Amino acid sequence: MRIALVSHAADIHSGSRAPIELAKHFAKLGHEVIFFAHAHISRKNAINELKSTKIKVVLIDYPRIKFIDRILAAFMLATKLRKLKPDIISAHATLPFMLGSKLSGIPLFSTYHGTQTDVWLDKIFPRVPGTVDKIANHSINFIIKSLMWFQLALSDRIITLSKYCSRELLTFYGKKAPFVYWGGAPPHLLDITLKPKKSNLITLLSVSRIVPYKGFHVLIEIVKELEKKYPNLKLTIIGSHPNKNYLSYLNKIKSKNTRIILNPNDKVLSIYYQQADLYVTCDKFLFFGMPIFEAASFAKPVIAFNSASAKEIIQNSKTGIVVSSKEEFKNALIKLMTNEKERLKLGKNAFEFNKKYTWENAARFYIKLFEKWQKH
């Protein structure tokens, strides 16, 4: 099968890695893959990684002219797609590229990643929202859902990331879709080995984009509240694409027990996963939580708030602990910090649970759906 994978960017940081891993594993399964992305936000290392697996990379480059550039991007993508004539399009993109994919006339199968709302509250954070802010936020949420409805209407078929996303898709937009779990750490991350060192430190790790809804400020507050009693508690936040105001706020409120690392390479990321004792997240839009599966690949248990798909990807009290409040989070953290045996048991369970969720298996499920949909 000749597959066009249309992504927002060729990038290996945060969730942007997912389309790259899918493309690589489609190719590994014997399919011809062409990867499309915006030129100005794609990274050279990601492009080289794709090319090293014999994937053709097509970057859509266009002049950045306000209000016009997105329309240009859509038409340029449509032209490239019609010229290269793939059998199907697997889309992981925003509205302009979805529109361009539709205009190509090629069967369009998109992946629904969830609908992130409350962007106005993120924009004004840490200011407490007033009445006007709440009205603005409600209005923007309506616009976000309307645009997402239009984007989904362009798709011939849809795949989601989790049961939660499939339920949300039905509730918000009246559409039914199967879900496919993505994989954990890609093989090359696991190939980087570090000799274990004995230490009395308890290291927490959290990995994601540095934006308010990820809740890094809550993690920092929890560590600050516990570090007097547990001075050996350390938090490492690894992030990409930081919101500058939010990053500045985090640096302002954090103590010396917290460090923030931006845009590390894969070797550095792998080392921090290996050195961590626990993976922690306060993400309020945990539509899938790829870093949780990555942590499980390194046999690390997780503590997370009960948001979105948390109870799907974390087996509560078996592979990690799902909590409902900040106080519960602190109690769970103390429990696992002070009980190494329990911590290691949960980590081992997480590793075993994660074994079946590989990128190769995810790619196989995608291909199975593509082949089924091509026949109907």
Backbone hydrogen bonds in HBPLUS format (Angstrom, degrees):
<---DONOR---> <-ACCEPTOR-->    atom                        ^
c    i                          cat <-CA-CA->   ^        H-A-AA   ^      H-
h    n   atom  resd res      DA  || num        DHA   H-A  angle D-A-AA Bond
n    s   type  num  typ     dist DA aas  dist angle  dist       angle   num
A0032-GLU N   A0001-MET O   3.00 MM  31  6.22 141.6  2.15 147.8 158.3     1
A0087-ASP N   A0002-ARG O   2.74 MM  85  5.21 145.4  1.86 135.0 146.6     2
A0003-ILE N   A0032-GLU O   2.73 MM  29  6.09 162.6  1.76 174.4 173.9     3
A0034-ILE N   A0003-ILE O   2.85 MM  31  6.26 156.9  1.91 161.9 166.4     4
A0004-ALA N   A0088-ILE O   3.04 MM  84  6.32 170.4  2.05 158.3 161.4     5
A0090-SER N   A0004-ALA O   2.80 MM  86  6.12 161.9  1.84 155.7 161.7     6
A0005-LEU N   A0034-ILE O   2.81 MM  29  6.11 157.3  1.86 154.7 162.6     7
A0036-PHE N   A0005-LEU O   2.88 MM  31  6.14 167.9  1.90 152.8 156.0     8
A0006-VAL N   A0090-SER O   2.96 MM  84  6.18 147.3  2.06 136.8 147.3     9
A0092-HIS N   A0006-VAL O   2.70 MM  86  5.92 167.9  1.72 178.6 174.2    10
A0007-SER N   A0036-PHE O   2.88 MM  29  5.99 176.1  1.88 157.3 158.1    11
A0038-HIS N   A0008-HIS O   3.25 MM  30  6.09 168.2  2.27 128.9 132.1    12
A0043-ARG N   A0010-ALA O   2.73 MM  33  5.96 168.5  1.74 176.0 171.9    13
A0016-SER N   A0013-HIS O   3.15 MM   3  5.72 136.1  2.35 141.5 140.6    14
A0017-ARG N   A0014-SER O   3.29 MM   3  6.26 173.2  2.29 124.3 126.2    15
A0018-ALA N   A0015-GLY O   3.14 MM   3  5.70 147.3  2.26 112.7 120.0    16
A0020-ILE N   A0017-ARG O   3.01 MM   3  5.26 118.6  2.40 105.6 121.5    17
A0021-GLU N   A0017-ARG O   2.96 MM   4  6.28 157.7  2.01 160.3 167.5    18
A0022-LEU N   A0018-ALA O   2.95 MM   4  6.22 163.4  1.98 159.5 164.3    19
A0023-ALA N   A0019-PRO O   2.90 MM   4  6.03 161.7  1.94 144.5 149.8    20
A0024-LYS N   A0020-ILE O   2.96 MM   4  6.19 162.5  1.99 150.3 154.7    21
A0025-HIS N   A0021-GLU O   3.02 MM   4  6.19 154.1  2.08 145.9 152.7    22
A0026-PHE N   A0022-LEU O   2.77 MM   4  6.02 145.6  1.89 152.1 162.3    23
A0027-ALA N   A0023-ALA O   3.06 MM   4  6.29 161.1  2.09 148.4 153.0    24
A0028-LYS N   A0024-LYS O   2.92 MM   4  6.16 146.6  2.03 136.1 146.3    25
A0029-LEU N   A0025-HIS O   3.07 MM   4  6.15 137.5  2.26 133.9 143.0    26
A0029-LEU N   A0026-PHE O   3.18 MM   3  5.23 130.3  2.45  94.3 107.2    27
A0031-HIS N   A0026-PHE O   3.18 MM   5  5.69 160.2  2.23 146.3 143.4    28
A0030-GLY N   A0027-ALA O   2.92 MM   3  5.19 157.1  1.97 110.2 115.0    29
A0056-LYS N   A0033-VAL O   3.34 MM  23  6.64 147.0  2.46 163.8 157.1    30
A0035-PHE N   A0056-LYS O   2.76 MM  21  6.14 164.1  1.78 168.2 171.3    31
A0058-VAL N   A0035-PHE O   2.75 MM  23  6.00 171.3  1.76 161.4 163.7    32
A0037-ALA N   A0058-VAL O   3.20 MM  21  6.70 146.8  2.31 154.2 158.8    33
A0060-ILE N   A0037-ALA O   2.83 MM  23  6.09 166.2  1.85 158.3 163.1    34
A0039-ALA N   A0060-ILE O   3.05 MM  21  5.25 168.5  2.06 127.9 124.6    35
A0042-SER N   A0039-ALA O   3.30 MM   3  5.42 164.1  2.33 107.6 112.3    36
A0047-ILE N   A0043-ARG O   3.01 MM   4  6.31 159.4  2.05 153.5 160.0    37
A0048-ASN N   A0044-LYS O   2.87 MM   4  6.09 163.1  1.90 155.3 159.6    38
A0049-GLU N   A0045-ASN O   2.99 MM   4  6.13 147.4  2.10 137.1 146.0    39
A0050-LEU N   A0046-ALA O   3.05 MM   4  6.35 155.0  2.11 148.2 153.7    40
A0051-LYS N   A0047-ILE O   2.94 MM   4  6.22 165.6  1.96 153.1 157.4    41
A0052-SER N   A0048-ASN O   2.90 MM   4  6.01 143.4  2.04 143.4 152.6    42
A0053-THR N   A0050-LEU O   3.05 MM   3  5.51 153.2  2.12 109.8 118.0    43
A0055-ILE N   A0050-LEU O   3.26 MM   5  5.49 157.0  2.31 140.8 139.5    44
A0054-LYS N   A0051-LYS O   2.99 MM   3  5.04 151.1  2.07 115.0 113.5    45
A0068-ILE N   A0065-ILE O   3.01 MM   3  5.51 140.7  2.17 126.8 138.9    46
A0069-ASP N   A0065-ILE O   2.82 MM   4  5.06 157.7  1.87 164.1 157.8    47
A0071-ILE N   A0068-ILE O   3.06 MM   3  5.42 121.1  2.42 106.5 120.9    48
A0072-LEU N   A0068-ILE O   2.97 MM   4  6.28 160.6  2.01 157.5 163.8    49
A0073-ALA N   A0069-ASP O   2.88 MM   4  6.09 155.5  1.94 145.1 151.7    50
A0074-ALA N   A0070-ARG O   3.06 MM   4  6.31 155.9  2.12 142.2 147.6    51
A0075-PHE N   A0071-ILE O   3.11 MM   4  6.43 165.3  2.13 154.5 156.9    52
A0076-MET N   A0072-LEU O   2.88 MM   4  6.03 159.0  1.92 154.7 161.3    53
A0077-LEU N   A0073-ALA O   2.94 MM   4  6.05 159.0  1.98 148.5 154.0    54
A0078-ALA N   A0074-ALA O   3.02 MM   4  6.23 163.9  2.05 147.9 152.4    55
A0079-THR N   A0075-PHE O   3.02 MM   4  6.20 156.2  2.08 144.2 150.1    56
A0080-LYS N   A0076-MET O   3.05 MM   4  6.31 161.7  2.09 148.4 152.8    57
A0081-LEU N   A0077-LEU O   2.89 MM   4  6.12 163.3  1.92 158.9 163.7    58
A0082-ARG N   A0078-ALA O   2.99 MM   4  6.17 162.8  2.02 148.8 153.3    59
A0083-LYS N   A0079-THR O   3.06 MM   4  6.24 148.2  2.17 143.4 152.1    60
A0084-LEU N   A0080-LYS O   3.01 MM   4  6.24 156.0  2.07 151.1 156.8    61
A0085-LYS N   A0081-LEU O   2.87 MM   4  5.88 137.9  2.05 149.7 159.7    62
A0089-ILE N   A0107-PRO O   2.87 MM  18  6.16 147.4  1.98 164.9 174.3    63
A0109-PHE N   A0089-ILE O   2.86 MM  20  5.90 170.8  1.87 164.0 166.6    64
A0091-ALA N   A0109-PHE O   2.93 MM  18  6.18 155.7  1.99 137.1 145.2    65
A0111-THR N   A0091-ALA O   2.98 MM  20  6.25 147.7  2.08 170.5 171.4    66
A0098-MET N   A0094-THR O   3.01 MM   4  6.13 148.6  2.11 151.0 158.8    67
A0099-LEU N   A0095-LEU O   2.82 MM   4  5.99 159.2  1.86 159.7 164.0    68
A0100-GLY N   A0096-PRO O   2.97 MM   4  6.25 157.6  2.02 143.9 150.3    69
A0101-SER N   A0097-PHE O   2.89 MM   4  5.98 151.7  1.97 138.3 145.9    70
A0102-LYS N   A0098-MET O   2.98 MM   4  6.23 155.1  2.04 145.6 151.9    71
A0103-LEU N   A0099-LEU O   2.94 MM   4  6.19 157.5  1.99 150.8 157.0    72
A0104-SER N   A0101-SER O   3.25 MM   3  5.35 143.0  2.39  97.3 107.6    73
A0105-GLY N   A0102-LYS O   3.10 MM   3  5.75 156.1  2.16 116.1 122.3    74
A0156-ASP N   A0108-LEU O   2.79 MM  48  5.26 153.0  1.87 147.2 156.3    75
A0157-ARG N   A0108-LEU O   3.32 MM  49  6.76 150.6  2.41 147.7 150.7    76
A0110-SER N   A0157-ARG O   3.00 MM  47  6.48 150.4  2.09 162.7 156.0    77
A0159-ILE N   A0110-SER O   2.86 MM  49  6.27 150.7  1.95 154.9 164.4    78
A0112-TYR N   A0159-ILE O   2.68 MM  47  6.08 158.6  1.72 159.8 167.0    79
A0122-ASP N   A0118-ASP O   3.27 MM   4  6.64 148.9  2.37 142.7 151.0    80
A0123-LYS N   A0119-VAL O   2.94 MM   4  6.18 147.3  2.05 140.5 149.6    81
A0124-ILE N   A0120-TRP O   3.10 MM   4  6.40 150.6  2.19 150.5 156.1    82
A0125-PHE N   A0121-LEU O   3.12 MM   4  6.03 122.7  2.47 134.2 147.5    83
A0127-ARG N   A0124-ILE O   2.92 MM   3  5.66 144.4  2.05 139.8 135.4    84
A0134-LYS N   A0130-GLY O   2.99 MM   4  6.29 154.0  2.06 151.0 158.2    85
A0135-ILE N   A0131-THR O   3.01 MM   4  6.34 154.1  2.08 150.0 156.8    86
A0136-ALA N   A0132-VAL O   2.87 MM   4  6.11 163.7  1.90 151.7 156.6    87
A0137-ASN N   A0133-ASP O   2.76 MM   4  5.94 158.8  1.81 149.4 155.7    88
A0138-HIS N   A0134-LYS O   2.96 MM   4  6.10 158.5  2.01 142.2 147.8    89
A0139-SER N   A0135-ILE O   2.96 MM   4  6.20 158.5  2.00 149.9 155.8    90
A0140-ILE N   A0136-ALA O   2.91 MM   4  6.13 161.0  1.94 152.2 157.4    91
A0141-ASN N   A0137-ASN O   2.88 MM   4  6.07 154.7  1.95 147.4 154.8    92
A0142-PHE N   A0138-HIS O   3.12 MM   4  6.39 149.9  2.21 141.7 149.0    93
A0143-ILE N   A0139-SER O   3.10 MM   4  6.48 153.5  2.17 145.0 152.0    94
A0144-ILE N   A0140-ILE O   2.85 MM   4  6.12 161.6  1.88 155.4 160.3    95
A0145-LYS N   A0141-ASN O   3.00 MM   4  6.23 164.5  2.03 150.2 153.6    96
A0146-SER N   A0142-PHE O   2.95 MM   4  6.13 149.8  2.04 143.2 152.2    97
A0147-LEU N   A0143-ILE O   2.91 MM   4  6.15 161.7  1.94 155.5 159.4    98
A0148-MET N   A0144-ILE O   2.95 MM   4  6.16 154.4  2.02 145.9 153.7    99
A0149-TRP N   A0145-LYS O   2.84 MM   4  6.02 151.8  1.92 142.1 149.9   100
A0150-PHE N   A0146-SER O   3.07 MM   4  6.38 157.9  2.12 145.8 150.8   101
A0151-GLN N   A0147-LEU O   2.90 MM   4  6.16 157.4  1.95 146.3 153.0   102
A0152-LEU N   A0148-MET O   2.85 MM   4  6.06 161.4  1.89 154.6 158.6   103
A0153-ALA N   A0149-TRP O   2.94 MM   4  6.13 144.0  2.07 142.4 152.9   104
A0154-LEU N   A0151-GLN O   3.21 MM   3  5.43 145.9  2.33 100.4 109.9   105
A0155-SER N   A0152-LEU O   3.05 MM   3  5.38 148.6  2.15 107.2 116.1   106
A0160-THR N   A0178-PRO O   2.90 MM  18  6.26 156.7  1.96 147.9 155.0   107
A0180-VAL N   A0160-THR O   2.91 MM  20  6.31 156.2  1.97 156.1 155.9   108
A0166-SER N   A0162-SER O   3.03 MM   4  6.37 152.5  2.10 147.1 154.8   109
A0167-ARG N   A0163-LYS O   2.91 MM   4  6.24 154.2  1.98 152.8 159.8   110
A0168-GLU N   A0164-TYR O   2.83 MM   4  6.12 160.5  1.87 154.0 160.1   111
A0169-LEU N   A0165-CYS O   2.84 MM   4  5.95 156.7  1.90 145.1 151.5   112
A0170-LEU N   A0166-SER O   3.15 MM   4  6.35 151.6  2.23 139.6 146.2   113
A0171-THR N   A0167-ARG O   2.87 MM   4  6.11 162.4  1.90 152.8 158.1   114
A0172-PHE N   A0168-GLU O   2.79 MM   4  5.81 175.6  1.79 158.9 160.4   115
A0173-TYR N   A0169-LEU O   2.98 MM   4  5.48 149.5  2.07 129.8 139.5   116
A0175-LYS N   A0169-LEU O   3.46 MM   6  5.78 173.1  2.46 119.8 118.0   117
A0174-GLY N   A0170-LEU O   2.92 MM   4  4.27 135.8  2.12 113.8 119.4   118
A0189-LEU N   A0186-PRO O   2.92 MM   3  5.63 146.6  2.03 124.3 133.5   119
A0190-LEU N   A0187-PRO O   3.05 MM   3  5.22 123.0  2.39 100.2 114.4   120
A0191-ASP N   A0187-PRO O   3.06 MM   4  6.33 129.2  2.33 144.7 159.1   121
A0202-ILE N   A0232-ASN O   2.87 MM  30  5.95 168.1  1.89 144.6 146.2   122
A0234-LYS N   A0202-ILE O   2.86 MM  32  6.07 168.2  1.88 163.1 161.5   123
A0277-ASP N   A0203-THR O   2.83 MM  74  5.26 169.5  1.84 144.5 148.1   124
A0278-LEU N   A0203-THR O   3.27 MM  75  6.64 155.2  2.34 157.2 158.4   125
A0204-LEU N   A0234-LYS O   2.70 MM  30  6.03 168.1  1.71 162.5 166.7   126
A0236-THR N   A0204-LEU O   2.83 MM  32  6.09 159.4  1.87 150.8 157.0   127
A0205-LEU N   A0278-LEU O   2.97 MM  73  6.35 147.6  2.07 153.6 164.0   128
A0280-VAL N   A0205-LEU O   2.91 MM  75  6.04 163.8  1.94 155.6 159.0   129
A0206-SER N   A0236-THR O   3.01 MM  30  6.44 147.9  2.12 163.2 167.4   130
A0238-ILE N   A0206-SER O   2.86 MM  32  6.24 167.2  1.88 161.2 165.6   131
A0208-SER N   A0238-ILE O   2.98 MM  30  6.53 152.0  2.06 156.0 164.9   132
A0211-VAL N   A0209-ARG O   3.05 MM   2  5.78 123.8  2.38 107.9  92.1   133
A0210-ILE N   A0240-SER O   3.20 MM  30  6.12 154.4  2.27 154.9 158.0   134
A0243-ASN N   A0210-ILE O   2.83 MM  33  5.98 165.0  1.85 165.3 162.4   135
A0214-LYS N   A0211-VAL O   3.08 MM   3  5.85 161.1  2.11 126.2 132.1   136
A0215-GLY N   A0212-PRO O   2.94 MM   3  5.67 165.3  1.97 123.3 128.2   137
A0284-LYS N   A0213-TYR O   3.12 MM  71  5.93 165.4  2.14 165.3 169.3   138
A0218-VAL N   A0215-GLY O   3.09 MM   3  5.35 132.1  2.32 102.9 114.9   139
A0219-LEU N   A0215-GLY O   3.35 MM   4  6.80 155.2  2.42 147.8 153.7   140
A0220-ILE N   A0216-PHE O   2.96 MM   4  6.28 159.1  2.00 152.2 157.8   141
A0221-GLU N   A0217-HIS O   2.98 MM   4  6.19 155.8  2.04 141.3 147.8   142
A0222-ILE N   A0218-VAL O   2.95 MM   4  6.21 157.5  2.00 150.8 156.6   143
A0223-VAL N   A0219-LEU O   2.99 MM   4  6.26 163.5  2.02 153.7 157.4   144
A0224-LYS N   A0220-ILE O   2.95 MM   4  6.17 159.7  2.00 149.9 155.8   145
A0225-GLU N   A0221-GLU O   2.96 MM   4  6.18 147.3  2.07 145.6 154.3   146
A0226-LEU N   A0222-ILE O   3.11 MM   4  6.33 132.0  2.35 140.9 153.3   147
A0226-LEU N   A0223-VAL O   3.15 MM   3  5.15 134.4  2.37  95.8 108.3   148
A0227-GLU N   A0223-VAL O   2.83 MM   4  5.74 137.1  2.01 152.8 163.0   149
A0230-TYR N   A0226-LEU O   2.81 MM   4  5.86 152.4  1.89 152.2 160.6   150
A0233-LEU N   A0230-TYR O   3.06 MM   3  5.72 157.5  2.11 126.0 127.0   151
A0235-LEU N   A0257-ASN O   2.91 MM  22  6.30 164.8  1.93 157.2 162.0   152
A0259-ARG N   A0235-LEU O   2.97 MM  24  6.48 155.1  2.03 160.1 168.0   153
A0237-ILE N   A0259-ARG O   2.90 MM  22  6.25 170.8  1.90 164.9 167.8   154
A0261-ILE N   A0237-ILE O   2.79 MM  24  6.19 165.4  1.81 166.8 171.9   155
A0239-GLY N   A0261-ILE O   2.92 MM  22  6.39 160.2  1.96 162.3 168.9   156
A0263-ASN N   A0239-GLY O   2.82 MM  24  6.09 160.5  1.86 162.7 168.7   157
A0247-LEU N   A0243-ASN O   2.83 MM   4  6.03 164.6  1.85 165.4 170.6   158
A0248-SER N   A0244-LYS O   2.97 MM   4  6.11 159.1  2.02 146.2 151.8   159
A0249-TYR N   A0245-ASN O   2.98 MM   4  6.22 150.8  2.07 141.0 149.2   160
A0250-LEU N   A0246-TYR O   2.88 MM   4  6.19 159.3  1.92 154.1 159.1   161
A0251-ASN N   A0247-LEU O   2.98 MM   4  6.23 161.7  2.01 151.4 156.0   162
A0252-LYS N   A0248-SER O   3.02 MM   4  6.18 138.6  2.20 138.0 149.5   163
A0252-LYS N   A0249-TYR O   3.10 MM   3  4.99 123.2  2.43  91.9 107.0   164
A0253-ILE N   A0249-TYR O   3.02 MM   4  6.33 150.1  2.11 152.2 159.1   165
A0254-LYS N   A0250-LEU O   2.98 MM   4  5.88 143.5  2.11 151.4 159.3   166
A0258-THR N   A0255-SER O   3.17 MM   3  5.74 164.6  2.19 118.3 120.3   167
A0269-LEU N   A0265-ASN O   3.04 MM   4  6.32 165.0  2.07 156.1 160.8   168
A0270-SER N   A0266-ASP O   2.88 MM   4  6.00 162.5  1.91 149.0 153.4   169
A0271-ILE N   A0267-LYS O   3.06 MM   4  6.29 156.5  2.11 146.1 152.3   170
A0272-TYR N   A0268-VAL O   3.06 MM   4  6.37 158.3  2.11 152.4 157.5   171
A0273-TYR N   A0269-LEU O   3.01 MM   4  6.32 154.5  2.07 151.5 158.7   172
A0274-GLN N   A0270-SER O   2.99 MM   4  6.24 159.1  2.04 149.5 155.1   173
A0275-GLN N   A0271-ILE O   2.93 MM   4  6.16 147.4  2.03 146.5 155.7   174
A0276-ALA N   A0272-TYR O   3.09 MM   4  6.07 130.6  2.34 139.3 149.8   175
A0279-TYR N   A0301-PRO O   2.90 MM  22  6.10 168.3  1.91 162.9 165.7   176
A0303-ILE N   A0279-TYR O   2.96 MM  24  6.53 143.7  2.09 151.9 163.5   177
A0281-THR N   A0303-ILE O   3.07 MM  22  6.54 150.6  2.16 163.5 169.9   178
A0287-PHE N   A0285-PHE O   2.87 MM   2  5.59 135.3  2.07 105.5  91.8   179
A0309-SER N   A0286-LEU O   2.99 MM  23  5.88 160.4  2.03 141.8 147.0   180
A0292-ILE N   A0289-GLY O   2.97 MM   3  5.51 140.4  2.13 113.8 124.8   181
A0293-PHE N   A0290-MET O   3.05 MM   3  5.33 121.0  2.41 105.7 119.2   182
A0294-GLU N   A0290-MET O   2.96 MM   4  6.30 151.3  2.05 148.3 157.6   183
A0295-ALA N   A0291-PRO O   2.77 MM   4  5.95 158.5  1.82 145.1 150.0   184
A0296-ALA N   A0292-ILE O   3.00 MM   4  6.23 152.3  2.08 139.5 147.3   185
A0297-SER N   A0293-PHE O   3.00 MM   4  6.26 140.7  2.16 140.1 149.9   186
A0297-SER N   A0294-GLU O   3.09 MM   3  5.08 124.3  2.42  94.2 108.5   187
A0298-PHE N   A0295-ALA O   2.94 MM   3  5.22 141.9  2.09 103.6 115.0   188
A0300-LYS N   A0295-ALA O   3.00 MM   5  5.20 151.0  2.08 128.9 134.0   189
A0299-ALA N   A0296-ALA O   2.87 MM   3  4.68 160.1  1.91 107.8 109.6   190
A0321-ILE N   A0302-VAL O   2.79 MM  19  6.35 152.3  1.87 156.2 165.5   191
A0304-ALA N   A0321-ILE O   3.06 MM  17  6.58 156.2  2.12 157.8 164.4   192
A0323-VAL N   A0304-ALA O   2.85 MM  19  6.17 161.1  1.88 152.9 159.4   193
A0307-SER N   A0305-PHE O   2.82 MM   2  5.65 131.3  2.05 110.3  94.8   194
A0306-ASN N   A0323-VAL O   2.75 MM  17  5.64 136.3  1.94 173.5 168.1   195
A0310-ALA N   A0307-SER O   3.04 MM   3  5.65 162.2  2.07 136.6 142.3   196
A0312-GLU N   A0309-SER O   2.87 MM   3  5.28 150.3  1.96 115.5 125.4   197
A0313-ILE N   A0309-SER O   3.22 MM   4  6.52 159.1  2.26 163.9 169.5   198
A0314-ILE N   A0310-ALA O   2.93 MM   4  5.84 129.2  2.19 146.6 159.8   199
A0318-LYS N   A0315-GLN O   2.81 MM   3  5.26 156.7  1.86 139.5 140.3   200
A0319-THR N   A0315-GLN O   2.86 MM   4  5.19 167.0  1.87 146.9 150.2   201
A0317-SER N   A0320-GLY O   2.63 MM   3  5.39 142.1  1.77 158.2 171.1   202
A0329-PHE N   A0325-SER O   2.96 MM   4  6.24 149.0  2.06 144.3 153.5   203
A0330-LYS N   A0326-LYS O   2.98 MM   4  6.31 157.6  2.03 148.5 153.4   204
A0331-ASN N   A0327-GLU O   2.98 MM   4  6.27 159.8  2.03 149.5 155.0   205
A0332-ALA N   A0328-GLU O   2.89 MM   4  6.07 158.7  1.94 148.7 154.3   206
A0333-LEU N   A0329-PHE O   2.91 MM   4  6.10 154.5  1.97 148.4 156.0   207
A0334-ILE N   A0330-LYS O   2.91 MM   4  6.16 161.6  1.94 151.7 156.2   208
A0335-LYS N   A0331-ASN O   2.94 MM   4  6.11 159.4  1.99 145.7 151.8   209
A0336-LEU N   A0332-ALA O   3.08 MM   4  6.33 161.1  2.11 148.9 152.4   210
A0337-MET N   A0333-LEU O   2.80 MM   4  5.88 149.9  1.89 149.7 159.3   211
A0338-THR N   A0334-ILE O   3.04 MM   4  6.00 158.2  2.09 148.4 152.4   212
A0343-ARG N   A0339-ASN O   3.01 MM   4  6.27 160.7  2.05 153.4 159.6   213
A0344-LEU N   A0340-GLU O   2.87 MM   4  6.07 162.3  1.90 156.1 159.4   214
A0345-LYS N   A0341-LYS O   2.99 MM   4  6.16 150.4  2.08 142.0 150.7   215
A0346-LEU N   A0342-GLU O   2.96 MM   4  6.20 166.2  1.98 154.2 156.6   216
A0347-GLY N   A0343-ARG O   3.01 MM   4  6.20 152.4  2.09 142.0 150.3   217
A0348-LYS N   A0344-LEU O   2.90 MM   4  6.10 153.6  1.97 145.7 152.0   218
A0349-ASN N   A0345-LYS O   2.96 MM   4  6.24 159.6  2.00 149.8 155.6   219
A0350-ALA N   A0346-LEU O   2.87 MM   4  6.08 151.9  1.95 144.7 152.7   220
A0351-PHE N   A0347-GLY O   3.01 MM   4  6.26 154.0  2.08 144.3 150.8   221
A0352-GLU N   A0348-LYS O   3.04 MM   4  6.36 158.3  2.09 149.9 155.1   222
A0353-PHE N   A0349-ASN O   2.85 MM   4  6.03 162.2  1.88 152.2 157.6   223
A0354-ASN N   A0350-ALA O   2.96 MM   4  6.02 150.7  2.04 145.2 152.6   224
A0355-LYS N   A0352-GLU O   3.27 MM   3  5.33 147.6  2.38  99.4 108.4   225
A0357-TYR N   A0354-ASN O   2.93 MM   3  5.30 146.2  2.04 111.8 122.6   226
A0362-ALA N   A0358-THR O   2.98 MM   4  6.26 159.3  2.02 147.3 153.6   227
A0363-ALA N   A0359-TRP O   2.88 MM   4  6.05 160.7  1.92 146.2 151.2   228
A0364-ARG N   A0360-GLU O   2.95 MM   4  6.22 152.5  2.03 144.9 152.6   229
A0365-PHE N   A0361-ASN O   3.00 MM   4  6.29 157.7  2.05 152.0 157.0   230
A0366-TYR N   A0362-ALA O   2.99 MM   4  6.29 159.9  2.03 151.9 157.5   231
A0367-ILE N   A0363-ALA O   2.92 MM   4  6.15 166.5  1.94 153.1 156.3   232
A0368-LYS N   A0364-ARG O   2.91 MM   4  6.11 157.6  1.96 147.7 154.1   233
A0369-LEU N   A0365-PHE O   3.07 MM   4  6.33 155.9  2.13 147.2 152.8   234
A0370-PHE N   A0366-TYR O   2.84 MM   4  6.16 159.6  1.88 153.9 160.5   235
A0371-GLU N   A0367-ILE O   2.87 MM   4  6.08 167.2  1.89 157.0 159.2   236
A0372-LYS N   A0368-LYS O   3.08 MM   4  6.23 153.1  2.15 139.9 147.5   237
A0373-TRP N   A0369-LEU O   2.85 MM   4  6.04 164.2  1.88 155.6 159.6   238
A0374-GLN N   A0370-PHE O   2.89 MM   4  6.07 145.3  2.01 147.2 156.8   239
A0375-LYS N   A0372-LYS O   3.22 MM   3  5.50 137.2  2.42 100.7 111.5   240
A0376-HIS N   A0373-TRP O   3.17 MM   3  5.22 148.3  2.28  99.6 108.8   241
